């Protein structure tokens, strides 16, 4: 039987962490989890009390790790160091809730295709968003893929993923340079794909993502879309694929022209459509302005500074 470890990074959100971990208690086969690693990335260790309570209730081993240096890559790397003897490592973010079949589906897909990486769908849920923008926010934070479980040729984000441990245990898998900007998973998966990694999609491995209030705003969506757009251009630049970089920059310019003009034209007649088009325009801008000096800082220390004193609404 495969040894499966689950890593849950968290920062200053004990209530959400509790909800995420308790969803693992309801898995179809909780025995699939060999060990749960909770990585507390808040300097003050705000998840300790919740982790201690969960240890007494879980049917599997729960390990608490305090990584006081804020940063999305630091948190994921700290979790991976606890999984040296695992066969598979699954990542569940602290704002996600796993469906009962989640882990079984991921592992079954990995074994079926001998896949190095498996991704599953994400359903965004934003009860804190204004009614008029809620569908847009929920769609932005959702992840969809093929209707059937199958091999795929692209990677998604690290949240709701399963990897062979051998893909992670050598060196520092997640680049600390991305601690505040994010993209630590993009860099890792691009490297794995370049080495010939087998990527699969597990259609039944669904999770629900509960969007925090501070992220359920149009401003955040635009900034996040800009950062998302930078990804392919930055990957091309890092690989010195200059024709690819030129191509993505041209695609970005076309997006800005088409979606930008359309967003302005529909601003008053259809605000929802205009907002959706503005997000696509922001992605195009990211493809054009991919330089590190333009990278938004959305995680780590920047996230801590952005939160009001005493806030528990922080995210890794």
Short mmCIF file of the C-alpha atoms (twelve columns), coordinates in Angstrom:
data_MODEL
# 
_entry.id   MODEL 
# 
loop_
_atom_site.group_PDB 
_atom_site.id 
_atom_site.type_symbol 
_atom_site.label_atom_id 
_atom_site.label_alt_id 
_atom_site.label_comp_id 
_atom_site.label_asym_id 
_atom_site.label_seq_id 
_atom_site.Cartn_x 
_atom_site.Cartn_y 
_atom_site.Cartn_z 
_atom_site.pdbx_PDB_model_num 
ATOM 1   C CA . UNK A 1   0.000   0.000  0.000   1 
ATOM 2   C CA . UNK A 2   1.328   3.453  -0.948  1 
ATOM 3   C CA . UNK A 3   2.408   5.854  1.783   1 
ATOM 4   C CA . UNK A 4   0.495   9.084  1.244   1 
ATOM 5   C CA . UNK A 5   1.307   12.232 3.209   1 
ATOM 6   C CA . UNK A 6   -0.852  15.362 3.078   1 
ATOM 7   C CA . UNK A 7   0.730   18.805 3.510   1 
ATOM 8   C CA . UNK A 8   -1.451  21.754 4.574   1 
ATOM 9   C CA . UNK A 9   0.368   25.136 4.722   1 
ATOM 10  C CA . UNK A 10  -1.406  27.816 6.744   1 
ATOM 11  C CA . UNK A 11  -0.892  31.413 7.826   1 
ATOM 12  C CA . UNK A 12  -2.996  33.129 10.469  1 
ATOM 13  C CA . UNK A 13  -6.256  31.340 9.654   1 
ATOM 14  C CA . UNK A 14  -6.914  28.803 12.439  1 
ATOM 15  C CA . UNK A 15  -10.650 28.545 11.736  1 
ATOM 16  C CA . UNK A 16  -10.102 27.780 8.073   1 
ATOM 17  C CA . UNK A 17  -7.328  25.333 8.940   1 
ATOM 18  C CA . UNK A 18  -9.672  23.479 11.272  1 
ATOM 19  C CA . UNK A 19  -12.286 23.230 8.512   1 
ATOM 20  C CA . UNK A 20  -9.749  22.024 5.941   1 
ATOM 21  C CA . UNK A 21  -8.297  19.311 8.152   1 
ATOM 22  C CA . UNK A 22  -11.681 18.107 9.364   1 
ATOM 23  C CA . UNK A 23  -12.643 17.511 5.745   1 
ATOM 24  C CA . UNK A 24  -9.901  14.876 5.743   1 
ATOM 25  C CA . UNK A 25  -11.690 13.111 8.603   1 
ATOM 26  C CA . UNK A 26  -14.570 12.508 6.184   1 
ATOM 27  C CA . UNK A 27  -12.557 10.925 3.389   1 
ATOM 28  C CA . UNK A 28  -13.976 7.709  1.962   1 
ATOM 29  C CA . UNK A 29  -10.899 5.942  3.268   1 
ATOM 30  C CA . UNK A 30  -9.197  8.083  5.902   1 
ATOM 31  C CA . UNK A 31  -6.653  5.277  6.253   1 
ATOM 32  C CA . UNK A 32  -5.207  6.404  2.925   1 
ATOM 33  C CA . UNK A 33  -3.520  9.227  4.841   1 
ATOM 34  C CA . UNK A 34  -0.315  8.041  6.452   1 
ATOM 35  C CA . UNK A 35  0.598   11.417 7.906   1 
ATOM 36  C CA . UNK A 36  -0.760  14.961 7.886   1 
ATOM 37  C CA . UNK A 37  1.795   17.761 8.035   1 
ATOM 38  C CA . UNK A 38  0.479   21.159 9.151   1 
ATOM 39  C CA . UNK A 39  2.951   23.943 8.353   1 
ATOM 40  C CA . UNK A 40  2.293   27.082 10.379  1 
ATOM 41  C CA . UNK A 41  3.837   29.964 8.441   1 
ATOM 42  C CA . UNK A 42  2.793   32.732 10.832  1 
ATOM 43  C CA . UNK A 43  5.712   34.161 12.862  1 
ATOM 44  C CA . UNK A 44  3.619   33.883 16.053  1 
ATOM 45  C CA . UNK A 45  2.584   30.275 15.467  1 
ATOM 46  C CA . UNK A 46  -1.152  30.997 15.511  1 
ATOM 47  C CA . UNK A 47  -2.127  27.473 14.365  1 
ATOM 48  C CA . UNK A 48  -0.572  25.576 17.280  1 
ATOM 49  C CA . UNK A 49  -3.676  25.246 19.453  1 
ATOM 50  C CA . UNK A 50  -5.817  24.086 16.531  1 
ATOM 51  C CA . UNK A 51  -3.162  21.588 15.465  1 
ATOM 52  C CA . UNK A 52  -2.971  20.168 18.999  1 
ATOM 53  C CA . UNK A 53  -6.743  19.657 19.094  1 
ATOM 54  C CA . UNK A 54  -6.747  17.975 15.704  1 
ATOM 55  C CA . UNK A 55  -3.976  15.598 16.763  1 
ATOM 56  C CA . UNK A 56  -6.260  14.075 19.383  1 
ATOM 57  C CA . UNK A 57  -9.146  13.579 16.961  1 
ATOM 58  C CA . UNK A 58  -7.412  12.392 13.798  1 
ATOM 59  C CA . UNK A 59  -7.171  8.720  12.856  1 
ATOM 60  C CA . UNK A 60  -3.813  9.427  11.256  1 
ATOM 61  C CA . UNK A 61  -0.572  10.954 12.475  1 
ATOM 62  C CA . UNK A 62  -0.577  14.767 12.634  1 
ATOM 63  C CA . UNK A 63  2.733   16.634 12.584  1 
ATOM 64  C CA . UNK A 64  2.887   20.343 13.421  1 
ATOM 65  C CA . UNK A 65  5.756   22.337 11.917  1 
ATOM 66  C CA . UNK A 66  6.369   26.007 12.652  1 
ATOM 67  C CA . UNK A 67  8.098   27.816 9.779   1 
ATOM 68  C CA . UNK A 68  8.277   31.401 11.134  1 
ATOM 69  C CA . UNK A 69  9.750   32.910 7.972   1 
ATOM 70  C CA . UNK A 70  6.698   34.061 5.984   1 
ATOM 71  C CA . UNK A 71  6.710   32.870 2.400   1 
ATOM 72  C CA . UNK A 72  4.716   30.458 0.280   1 
ATOM 73  C CA . UNK A 73  7.824   28.574 -0.875  1 
ATOM 74  C CA . UNK A 74  9.225   28.416 2.670   1 
ATOM 75  C CA . UNK A 75  5.984   26.878 3.907   1 
ATOM 76  C CA . UNK A 76  5.795   24.223 1.201   1 
ATOM 77  C CA . UNK A 77  9.482   23.340 1.548   1 
ATOM 78  C CA . UNK A 78  9.104   22.951 5.319   1 
ATOM 79  C CA . UNK A 79  6.252   20.523 4.757   1 
ATOM 80  C CA . UNK A 80  8.157   18.462 2.214   1 
ATOM 81  C CA . UNK A 81  11.063  17.933 4.627   1 
ATOM 82  C CA . UNK A 82  8.691   15.904 6.823   1 
ATOM 83  C CA . UNK A 83  7.823   13.512 3.993   1 
ATOM 84  C CA . UNK A 84  11.126  11.835 3.159   1 
ATOM 85  C CA . UNK A 85  9.718   8.297  3.428   1 
ATOM 86  C CA . UNK A 86  6.458   8.989  1.557   1 
ATOM 87  C CA . UNK A 87  5.482   7.549  -1.819  1 
ATOM 88  C CA . UNK A 88  3.093   10.389 -2.617  1 
ATOM 89  C CA . UNK A 89  2.685   13.914 -1.238  1 
ATOM 90  C CA . UNK A 90  -0.684  15.657 -1.577  1 
ATOM 91  C CA . UNK A 91  -1.140  19.400 -1.100  1 
ATOM 92  C CA . UNK A 92  -4.335  20.871 0.304   1 
ATOM 93  C CA . UNK A 93  -4.454  24.616 0.998   1 
ATOM 94  C CA . UNK A 94  -5.945  25.837 4.264   1 
ATOM 95  C CA . UNK A 95  -8.822  27.548 2.448   1 
ATOM 96  C CA . UNK A 96  -9.814  24.313 0.699   1 
ATOM 97  C CA . UNK A 97  -12.255 21.611 1.750   1 
ATOM 98  C CA . UNK A 98  -11.689 18.124 0.363   1 
ATOM 99  C CA . UNK A 99  -14.575 16.062 -0.986  1 
ATOM 100 C CA . UNK A 100 -14.923 12.527 0.470   1 
ATOM 101 C CA . UNK A 101 -13.433 10.919 -2.643  1 
ATOM 102 C CA . UNK A 102 -10.630 13.478 -3.014  1 
ATOM 103 C CA . UNK A 103 -7.538  11.523 -1.993  1 
ATOM 104 C CA . UNK A 104 -8.672  8.146  -3.276  1 
ATOM 105 C CA . UNK A 105 -9.262  9.707  -6.685  1 
ATOM 106 C CA . UNK A 106 -5.838  11.385 -6.774  1 
ATOM 107 C CA . UNK A 107 -3.975  8.245  -5.744  1 
ATOM 108 C CA . UNK A 108 -5.969  5.969  -8.062  1 
ATOM 109 C CA . UNK A 109 -5.222  8.266  -10.992 1 
ATOM 110 C CA . UNK A 110 -1.515  8.387  -10.141 1 
ATOM 111 C CA . UNK A 111 -1.325  4.590  -10.011 1 
ATOM 112 C CA . UNK A 112 -3.431  4.123  -13.155 1 
ATOM 113 C CA . UNK A 113 -1.153  6.285  -15.312 1 
ATOM 114 C CA . UNK A 114 2.073   6.006  -13.303 1 
ATOM 115 C CA . UNK A 115 1.789   9.800  -13.162 1 
ATOM 116 C CA . UNK A 116 4.357   12.005 -11.475 1 
ATOM 117 C CA . UNK A 117 1.829   14.782 -10.844 1 
ATOM 118 C CA . UNK A 118 -1.980  14.697 -10.595 1 
ATOM 119 C CA . UNK A 119 -4.343  17.675 -10.411 1 
ATOM 120 C CA . UNK A 120 -8.028  17.871 -9.521  1 
ATOM 121 C CA . UNK A 121 -10.859 20.388 -9.958  1 
ATOM 122 C CA . UNK A 122 -11.532 23.291 -7.607  1 
ATOM 123 C CA . UNK A 123 -14.931 24.875 -7.001  1 
ATOM 124 C CA . UNK A 124 -14.625 28.467 -5.803  1 
ATOM 125 C CA . UNK A 125 -16.984 29.565 -3.036  1 
ATOM 126 C CA . UNK A 126 -17.145 33.243 -2.054  1 
ATOM 127 C CA . UNK A 127 -19.952 33.863 0.424   1 
ATOM 128 C CA . UNK A 128 -18.143 37.013 1.572   1 
ATOM 129 C CA . UNK A 129 -18.227 38.625 -1.889  1 
ATOM 130 C CA . UNK A 130 -20.913 41.152 -2.875  1 
ATOM 131 C CA . UNK A 131 -23.846 39.437 -4.558  1 
ATOM 132 C CA . UNK A 132 -23.273 41.229 -7.853  1 
ATOM 133 C CA . UNK A 133 -19.629 40.102 -8.146  1 
ATOM 134 C CA . UNK A 134 -19.845 36.718 -6.431  1 
ATOM 135 C CA . UNK A 135 -20.157 34.667 -9.655  1 
ATOM 136 C CA . UNK A 136 -17.085 36.405 -11.076 1 
ATOM 137 C CA . UNK A 137 -15.035 35.826 -7.921  1 
ATOM 138 C CA . UNK A 138 -16.076 32.185 -7.652  1 
ATOM 139 C CA . UNK A 139 -15.256 31.547 -11.304 1 
ATOM 140 C CA . UNK A 140 -11.838 33.200 -10.894 1 
ATOM 141 C CA . UNK A 141 -10.870 30.921 -8.017  1 
ATOM 142 C CA . UNK A 142 -12.265 27.777 -9.620  1 
ATOM 143 C CA . UNK A 143 -10.278 25.258 -11.629 1 
ATOM 144 C CA . UNK A 144 -11.797 23.157 -14.371 1 
ATOM 145 C CA . UNK A 145 -10.333 20.557 -16.671 1 
ATOM 146 C CA . UNK A 146 -11.373 17.520 -18.710 1 
ATOM 147 C CA . UNK A 147 -14.670 15.887 -17.756 1 
ATOM 148 C CA . UNK A 148 -12.937 12.514 -17.642 1 
ATOM 149 C CA . UNK A 149 -9.823  11.378 -15.787 1 
ATOM 150 C CA . UNK A 150 -6.938  11.351 -18.268 1 
ATOM 151 C CA . UNK A 151 -3.372  12.349 -19.054 1 
ATOM 152 C CA . UNK A 152 -2.864  16.063 -19.762 1 
ATOM 153 C CA . UNK A 153 -0.036  18.179 -21.124 1 
ATOM 154 C CA . UNK A 154 -0.221  21.187 -18.798 1 
ATOM 155 C CA . UNK A 155 0.166   21.947 -15.104 1 
ATOM 156 C CA . UNK A 156 -2.098  23.803 -12.695 1 
ATOM 157 C CA . UNK A 157 -1.441  25.216 -9.200  1 
ATOM 158 C CA . UNK A 158 -0.119  23.267 -6.242  1 
ATOM 159 C CA . UNK A 159 -3.342  23.453 -4.228  1 
ATOM 160 C CA . UNK A 160 -5.232  20.191 -4.806  1 
ATOM 161 C CA . UNK A 161 -2.372  18.223 -6.296  1 
ATOM 162 C CA . UNK A 162 -0.573  14.946 -5.697  1 
ATOM 163 C CA . UNK A 163 3.079   14.353 -6.543  1 
ATOM 164 C CA . UNK A 164 5.403   11.413 -6.370  1 
ATOM 165 C CA . UNK A 165 7.647   12.171 -3.423  1 
ATOM 166 C CA . UNK A 166 10.741  11.609 -5.545  1 
ATOM 167 C CA . UNK A 167 9.791   14.757 -7.470  1 
ATOM 168 C CA . UNK A 168 10.147  16.837 -4.307  1 
ATOM 169 C CA . UNK A 169 12.680  15.422 -1.883  1 
ATOM 170 C CA . UNK A 170 15.866  16.383 -3.741  1 
ATOM 171 C CA . UNK A 171 17.230  19.833 -2.935  1 
ATOM 172 C CA . UNK A 172 14.819  22.727 -2.402  1 
ATOM 173 C CA . UNK A 173 11.818  22.004 -4.656  1 
ATOM 174 C CA . UNK A 174 10.079  25.371 -4.250  1 
ATOM 175 C CA . UNK A 175 12.139  28.450 -5.101  1 
ATOM 176 C CA . UNK A 176 12.403  30.831 -2.091  1 
ATOM 177 C CA . UNK A 177 12.699  33.728 -4.547  1 
ATOM 178 C CA . UNK A 178 8.936   33.341 -5.068  1 
ATOM 179 C CA . UNK A 179 8.033   33.686 -1.384  1 
ATOM 180 C CA . UNK A 180 6.202   36.971 -1.850  1 
ATOM 181 C CA . UNK A 181 5.235   36.838 -5.508  1 
ATOM 182 C CA . UNK A 182 3.950   33.270 -5.739  1 
ATOM 183 C CA . UNK A 183 4.627   31.097 -8.772  1 
ATOM 184 C CA . UNK A 184 6.660   28.607 -6.735  1 
ATOM 185 C CA . UNK A 185 4.504   25.832 -8.160  1 
ATOM 186 C CA . UNK A 186 4.750   27.106 -11.759 1 
ATOM 187 C CA . UNK A 187 8.532   27.008 -11.550 1 
ATOM 188 C CA . UNK A 188 8.567   23.501 -10.080 1 
ATOM 189 C CA . UNK A 189 6.094   22.050 -12.568 1 
ATOM 190 C CA . UNK A 190 7.835   23.658 -15.546 1 
ATOM 191 C CA . UNK A 191 11.060  22.020 -14.403 1 
ATOM 192 C CA . UNK A 192 9.387   18.635 -13.976 1 
ATOM 193 C CA . UNK A 193 7.677   18.810 -17.381 1 
ATOM 194 C CA . UNK A 194 11.017  19.683 -19.015 1 
ATOM 195 C CA . UNK A 195 12.372  16.456 -17.523 1 
ATOM 196 C CA . UNK A 196 9.527   14.440 -19.017 1 
ATOM 197 C CA . UNK A 197 7.177   14.201 -16.036 1 
ATOM 198 C CA . UNK A 198 3.837   12.476 -16.628 1 
ATOM 199 C CA . UNK A 199 0.916   14.794 -15.745 1 
ATOM 200 C CA . UNK A 200 -2.646  13.580 -15.147 1 
ATOM 201 C CA . UNK A 201 -6.057  15.024 -14.346 1 
ATOM 202 C CA . UNK A 202 -8.332  13.341 -11.796 1 
ATOM 203 C CA . UNK A 203 -11.878 14.455 -12.549 1 
ATOM 204 C CA . UNK A 204 -13.296 13.108 -9.266  1 
ATOM 205 C CA . UNK A 205 -10.677 14.666 -6.956  1 
ATOM 206 C CA . UNK A 206 -12.651 17.813 -6.225  1 
ATOM 207 C CA . UNK A 207 -12.103 20.371 -3.490  1 
ATOM 208 C CA . UNK A 208 -14.032 23.515 -2.584  1 
ATOM 209 C CA . UNK A 209 -12.036 26.721 -2.126  1 
ATOM 210 C CA . UNK A 210 -13.460 29.249 0.342   1 
ATOM 211 C CA . UNK A 211 -12.255 32.655 -0.816  1 
ATOM 212 C CA . UNK A 212 -11.125 34.963 2.037   1 
ATOM 213 C CA . UNK A 213 -12.819 38.349 2.255   1 
ATOM 214 C CA . UNK A 214 -9.708  40.356 1.397   1 
ATOM 215 C CA . UNK A 215 -9.339  38.401 -1.843  1 
ATOM 216 C CA . UNK A 216 -12.961 38.727 -2.937  1 
ATOM 217 C CA . UNK A 217 -12.451 42.182 -4.448  1 
ATOM 218 C CA . UNK A 218 -12.101 43.373 -8.010  1 
ATOM 219 C CA . UNK A 219 -8.796  45.024 -7.213  1 
ATOM 220 C CA . UNK A 220 -7.319  41.756 -5.965  1 
ATOM 221 C CA . UNK A 221 -8.629  39.846 -8.987  1 
ATOM 222 C CA . UNK A 222 -6.977  42.315 -11.367 1 
ATOM 223 C CA . UNK A 223 -3.636  42.155 -9.554  1 
ATOM 224 C CA . UNK A 224 -3.792  38.360 -9.372  1 
ATOM 225 C CA . UNK A 225 -4.712  38.177 -13.071 1 
ATOM 226 C CA . UNK A 226 -1.723  40.375 -13.935 1 
ATOM 227 C CA . UNK A 227 0.555   38.046 -11.964 1 
ATOM 228 C CA . UNK A 228 -1.017  35.010 -13.622 1 
ATOM 229 C CA . UNK A 229 -0.386  36.543 -17.029 1 
ATOM 230 C CA . UNK A 230 3.302   37.041 -16.231 1 
ATOM 231 C CA . UNK A 231 3.782   33.294 -15.783 1 
ATOM 232 C CA . UNK A 232 4.247   32.048 -19.377 1 
ATOM 233 C CA . UNK A 233 6.422   34.997 -20.365 1 
ATOM 234 C CA . UNK A 234 8.636   34.570 -17.305 1 
ATOM 235 C CA . UNK A 235 8.978   30.841 -17.940 1 
ATOM 236 C CA . UNK A 236 10.077  31.547 -21.522 1 
ATOM 237 C CA . UNK A 237 12.593  34.114 -20.300 1 
ATOM 238 C CA . UNK A 238 14.003  31.781 -17.659 1 
ATOM 239 C CA . UNK A 239 14.453  29.058 -20.290 1 
ATOM 240 C CA . UNK A 240 15.959  31.557 -22.760 1 
ATOM 241 C CA . UNK A 241 13.197  30.693 -25.191 1 
ATOM 242 C CA . UNK A 242 13.234  34.089 -26.833 1 
ATOM 243 C CA . UNK A 243 10.823  33.286 -29.659 1 
ATOM 244 C CA . UNK A 244 8.371   32.000 -27.062 1 
ATOM 245 C CA . UNK A 245 8.806   35.191 -25.058 1 
ATOM 246 C CA . UNK A 246 8.123   37.324 -28.118 1 
ATOM 247 C CA . UNK A 247 5.097   35.193 -28.899 1 
ATOM 248 C CA . UNK A 248 3.601   35.532 -25.408 1 
ATOM 249 C CA . UNK A 249 4.277   39.272 -25.433 1 
ATOM 250 C CA . UNK A 250 2.401   39.593 -28.728 1 
ATOM 251 C CA . UNK A 251 -0.471  37.527 -27.341 1 
ATOM 252 C CA . UNK A 252 -0.529  39.861 -24.342 1 
ATOM 253 C CA . UNK A 253 -0.629  42.932 -26.572 1 
ATOM 254 C CA . UNK A 254 -3.554  41.467 -28.493 1 
ATOM 255 C CA . UNK A 255 -5.387  40.722 -25.244 1 
ATOM 256 C CA . UNK A 256 -4.893  44.279 -24.037 1 
ATOM 257 C CA . UNK A 257 -6.223  45.727 -27.275 1 
ATOM 258 C CA . UNK A 258 -9.215  43.421 -27.658 1 
ATOM 259 C CA . UNK A 259 -10.282 42.944 -24.044 1 
ATOM 260 C CA . UNK A 260 -9.310  46.429 -22.897 1 
ATOM 261 C CA . UNK A 261 -11.420 48.148 -25.531 1 
ATOM 262 C CA . UNK A 262 -14.287 45.708 -24.985 1 
ATOM 263 C CA . UNK A 263 -14.175 46.266 -21.223 1 
ATOM 264 C CA . UNK A 264 -14.490 50.027 -21.711 1 
ATOM 265 C CA . UNK A 265 -17.272 49.609 -24.267 1 
ATOM 266 C CA . UNK A 266 -19.384 47.451 -21.940 1 
ATOM 267 C CA . UNK A 267 -18.624 49.277 -18.712 1 
ATOM 268 C CA . UNK A 268 -22.062 50.824 -18.297 1 
ATOM 269 C CA . UNK A 269 -24.256 48.478 -20.320 1 
ATOM 270 C CA . UNK A 270 -22.966 45.291 -18.660 1 
ATOM 271 C CA . UNK A 271 -20.687 45.838 -15.616 1 
ATOM 272 C CA . UNK A 272 -20.275 42.084 -15.025 1 
ATOM 273 C CA . UNK A 273 -19.114 41.502 -18.607 1 
ATOM 274 C CA . UNK A 274 -16.845 44.535 -18.390 1 
ATOM 275 C CA . UNK A 275 -15.216 43.208 -15.211 1 
ATOM 276 C CA . UNK A 276 -14.633 39.800 -16.792 1 
ATOM 277 C CA . UNK A 277 -13.027 41.414 -19.830 1 
ATOM 278 C CA . UNK A 278 -10.889 43.666 -17.611 1 
ATOM 279 C CA . UNK A 279 -9.471  40.556 -15.938 1 
ATOM 280 C CA . UNK A 280 -8.466  39.157 -19.329 1 
ATOM 281 C CA . UNK A 281 -6.918  42.522 -20.175 1 
ATOM 282 C CA . UNK A 282 -4.888  42.405 -16.936 1 
ATOM 283 C CA . UNK A 283 -3.596  38.951 -17.890 1 
ATOM 284 C CA . UNK A 284 -2.448  40.404 -21.204 1 
ATOM 285 C CA . UNK A 285 -0.631  43.233 -19.452 1 
ATOM 286 C CA . UNK A 286 1.160   40.639 -17.331 1 
ATOM 287 C CA . UNK A 287 2.417   38.843 -20.437 1 
ATOM 288 C CA . UNK A 288 3.844   42.138 -21.704 1 
ATOM 289 C CA . UNK A 289 5.261   43.453 -18.415 1 
ATOM 290 C CA . UNK A 290 6.757   40.195 -17.169 1 
ATOM 291 C CA . UNK A 291 9.871   41.760 -15.622 1 
ATOM 292 C CA . UNK A 292 10.535  41.066 -11.956 1 
ATOM 293 C CA . UNK A 293 10.255  44.768 -11.142 1 
ATOM 294 C CA . UNK A 294 6.554   44.559 -12.047 1 
ATOM 295 C CA . UNK A 295 5.791   41.416 -10.030 1 
ATOM 296 C CA . UNK A 296 2.990   41.983 -7.493  1 
ATOM 297 C CA . UNK A 297 3.797   40.822 -3.970  1 
ATOM 298 C CA . UNK A 298 0.806   38.886 -2.718  1 
ATOM 299 C CA . UNK A 299 2.252   36.427 -0.230  1 
ATOM 300 C CA . UNK A 300 4.612   36.040 2.706   1 
ATOM 301 C CA . UNK A 301 5.717   39.154 4.525   1 
ATOM 302 C CA . UNK A 302 3.782   41.326 2.097   1 
ATOM 303 C CA . UNK A 303 0.595   39.501 3.017   1 
ATOM 304 C CA . UNK A 304 1.246   39.988 6.715   1 
ATOM 305 C CA . UNK A 305 1.822   43.718 6.247   1 
ATOM 306 C CA . UNK A 306 -1.347  44.032 4.200   1 
ATOM 307 C CA . UNK A 307 -3.524  42.628 6.961   1 
ATOM 308 C CA . UNK A 308 -4.999  44.732 9.792   1 
ATOM 309 C CA . UNK A 309 -3.504  44.155 13.226  1 
ATOM 310 C CA . UNK A 310 -5.058  41.124 14.842  1 
ATOM 311 C CA . UNK A 311 -6.630  39.921 11.616  1 
ATOM 312 C CA . UNK A 312 -7.053  36.187 11.131  1 
ATOM 313 C CA . UNK A 313 -7.833  36.596 7.437   1 
ATOM 314 C CA . UNK A 314 -4.403  35.823 6.036   1 
ATOM 315 C CA . UNK A 315 -3.442  33.227 3.488   1 
ATOM 316 C CA . UNK A 316 -0.495  31.239 2.333   1 
# 
